[in-house]
Amino acid sequence: MRQNTHITGGLIVAEAVMMDIAPVLGRQRAHDVVYEACRTAIETGTSLEAQLLDHADLVSRLGAERIGQLCDPARYLGSATTMTRMVIKAPDRGPSDSRR
């Protein structure tokens, strides 16, 4: 997973990062900051994290460590954990089960 996300410079987590920083910067400002960071990362061949770390206001409010955590693709699993738990807890209905 990490290898694949590094191919795109971590841009896959952009939406999650934006949602996490919206309470800090405000919704529209968070969108603008993340959008610009993504655009610059693509143009320069860098990463979303590197571009966010260049944003002085964001670093002063969150700190470099928190920005690194937000950009970690391992924390961006969406509903995978919930769906996995549902599958594990679901009763096995045998071969005629329509879920297969």
C-alpha positions in Angstrom: 0.0 0.0 0.0 2.8 2.4 0.9 4.6 1.7 -2.3 1.5 2.5 -4.4 0.7 5.7 -2.5 4.2 6.9 -2.8 3.9 6.7 -6.6 1.4 9.6 -6.4 3.2 11.5 -3.7 0.6 10.7 -1.2 -2.1 12.6 -3.0 -4.6 9.8 -2.2 -4.9 11.2 1.4 -5.6 14.7 0.3 -9.4 14.6 1.1 -8.7 13.1 4.5 -6.1 15.7 5.3 -8.5 18.5 4.2 -11.2 17.1 6.5 -8.8 17.0 9.5 -7.4 20.5 9.0 -10.8 22.1 8.3 -11.5 22.7 12.0 -8.1 24.4 12.3 -8.1 26.6 9.2 -11.8 26.7 8.3 -13.4 24.7 5.6 -12.7 26.9 2.6 -9.1 27.7 3.7 -8.4 24.0 4.3 -9.6 23.3 0.8 -7.5 26.0 -0.7 -4.3 25.0 1.2 -4.7 21.3 0.3 -5.6 22.0 -3.3 -2.6 24.3 -3.8 -0.3 21.7 -2.0 -1.6 19.0 -4.4 -1.1 21.2 -7.5 2.4 22.1 -6.4 3.3 18.5 -5.5 2.3 17.4 -9.0 4.1 20.2 -10.8 7.3 19.7 -8.8 7.3 16.0 -8.4 7.3 16.3 -4.6 4.8 15.0 -2.1 1.6 16.4 -0.4 3.4 16.1 2.9 6.4 18.1 1.7 4.1 20.8 0.3 2.1 21.0 3.5 5.3 21.3 5.6 6.2 24.3 3.4 3.0 26.0 4.6 4.2 28.0 7.6 0.7 28.8 9.1 -0.3 25.1 9.0 3.0 24.0 10.5 2.7 26.6 13.3 -0.9 25.4 14.1 -0.4 21.7 13.8 3.3 20.9 13.9 5.3 18.9 11.5 4.7 15.6 13.4 0.9 16.0 13.1 1.1 16.8 9.4 3.2 13.7 8.9 0.5 11.7 10.7 -2.2 13.1 8.6 -0.3 12.2 5.4 0.3 8.6 6.5 -1.7 6.5 4.1 -2.0 3.7 6.7 -4.4 5.8 8.7 -6.6 6.4 5.7 -8.5 3.2 5.5 -11.9 4.7 5.2 -14.6 2.1 6.1 -12.3 -0.9 5.7 -12.1 -1.7 9.4 -15.9 -1.4 9.8 -16.6 -3.6 6.8 -14.1 -6.2 7.8 -15.7 -6.5 11.3 -19.1 -6.8 9.6 -17.9 -9.7 7.4 -16.2 -11.4 10.3 -19.3 -11.2 12.5 -21.8 -12.2 9.7 -23.2 -15.7 10.1 -22.2 -18.2 7.4 -25.3 -19.2 5.6 -23.7 -22.0 3.6 -23.1 -22.4 -0.2 -26.5 -20.9 -1.2 -25.6 -17.7 0.6 -26.5 -14.8 -1.9 -23.5 -12.8 -0.6 -21.1 -15.0 -2.6 
